[in-house]
Each structure stands twice: as structure tokens, then as C-alpha cells.
Amino acid sequence: MNKSRDFVVSNADRFDLTPAEKYGEIKFLMRQPSSPFNPEGFMNILAEALSAEVYNPDVDFIAFTGHSLHISLLVGLVMSQFDSVKVLLFDSRSGEYKDRTINVDKLCTI
């Protein structure tokens, strides 16, 4: 069985990702933060990073940490290739990440 990984857009020191490690190894897709005002360049970087890491939708997660546009583009990119995406949402009350699955077919019926 493949070991789970938690994909994070970029390393932002202000976020403590330690609680997310219970779901898998933290993997940063970008070495440096990218401007949300250049989505085309950002999408190319993300696509290359995901391809290099061989994203597996059955076991891997995307941590919802960072700029909302970057997270949205990353989830959209994954959902354009797979039927679902597993995400980690931070619960500030408990200080823990909660796992959720977003299914494409259910989104299409909303």
C-alpha cells in the first residue's frame, strides 16, 4: 500500500503543519511562494510538481493551507484528472486537521 502524502502549495512558516502529519508526509509543491496574480504560471508549476510527485487520489491529501486562489487552482487541477480529491481542513477549535473527500459527480449535481 502506498504511503499517504499531504500536498501543500508552498512552505509558509506561519502555518504549523505538524497536526497534518498524522495523515501523511508533508510535500511542498513549490519552493517559494507564488503571486496569485499570475495563475497561468502557477498552474504550470503545480502541474509539473504533481506529475513529478505522482499524485495518488486514493491515498494523498491536499492541505487547505495558503492563499485561497492557489488552493482552488490546485483542487481544480486535481479534479480535472480524477473523480475525487481528499483534502485536509484545519479546525482552529481543536487545533487538528480534519479529512474530507470532494467527489466530482456530487459537485455536478448541485
C-alpha positions in Angstrom: 0.0 0.0 0.0 1.3 3.5 -0.8 2.1 5.8 2.0 -0.1 8.9 2.2 1.3 12.4 1.5 -0.1 15.8 2.3 0.4 18.2 -0.5 0.8 21.9 0.4 1.1 24.6 -2.1 4.2 26.3 -0.6 6.1 26.4 2.6 4.7 29.3 4.7 6.5 29.4 8.1 3.4 30.9 9.7 1.5 27.6 9.5 2.2 24.8 11.8 1.6 21.7 9.7 2.6 19.2 12.5 -1.1 18.2 13.1 -1.4 17.3 9.4 1.5 14.8 9.6 -0.8 12.2 11.1 -2.3 11.9 7.6 1.0 11.5 5.8 4.3 13.1 4.9 4.2 16.8 4.1 5.1 17.6 0.5 5.5 21.2 -0.7 4.7 21.7 -4.3 6.5 25.0 -4.6 9.8 26.0 -3.1 8.8 29.7 -2.9 5.5 31.5 -2.6 4.0 32.5 -6.0 1.9 35.5 -6.8 -1.8 34.8 -7.0 -1.9 37.4 -9.8 -0.1 35.0 -12.3 -2.4 32.0 -12.3 -1.1 30.6 -15.6 2.5 30.4 -14.5 1.3 29.0 -11.2 -0.8 26.3 -12.9 2.2 25.2 -14.9 4.4 24.9 -11.8 1.7 22.9 -10.0 1.1 20.6 -12.9 4.8 19.8 -13.1 5.1 19.3 -9.4 2.1 17.0 -9.1 3.3 15.0 -12.1 6.8 14.6 -10.6 5.3 13.5 -7.2 2.9 11.1 -9.0 -0.2 12.3 -7.1 -2.4 9.3 -6.0 -6.1 10.4 -5.3 -6.7 7.2 -3.3 -4.2 8.0 -0.6 -2.9 11.5 -1.0 -4.4 14.7 0.6 -4.3 18.4 -0.3 -4.0 20.6 2.8 -6.1 23.7 2.6 -3.3 26.0 3.8 -2.2 29.1 2.0 -3.7 31.5 -0.5 -7.3 30.6 -1.4 -6.7 31.1 -5.1 -3.8 28.8 -5.1 -5.7 26.1 -3.2 -8.7 26.5 -5.6 -6.5 26.1 -8.7 -4.8 23.1 -7.2 -8.1 21.4 -6.3 -9.4 22.2 -9.8 -6.3 20.8 -11.4 -6.6 17.5 -9.5 -10.4 17.3 -10.1 -9.8 17.7 -13.8 -7.8 14.5 -13.8 -9.5 12.4 -11.1 -13.1 11.7 -9.8 -12.4 12.9 -6.3 -9.9 14.7 -4.1 -9.0 14.2 -0.5 -8.5 17.4 1.5 -7.4 18.4 4.9 -9.2 21.3 6.6 -7.8 23.0 9.7 -10.2 23.1 12.7 -9.0 26.0 14.8 -11.0 24.9 17.8 -9.3 21.5 18.2 -6.0 22.6 16.5 -6.3 19.5 14.3 -6.8 18.9 10.6 -10.0 17.0 9.5 -10.0 14.9 6.4 -12.8 15.3 3.8 -13.4 13.9 0.3 -14.8 16.0 -2.5 -16.4 14.0 -5.3 -16.8 15.4 -8.8 -20.1 13.7 -9.5 -21.7 15.2 -6.4 -20.5 18.7 -7.3 -22.0 18.3 -10.8 -25.5 17.8 -9.3 -25.5 20.9 -7.1 
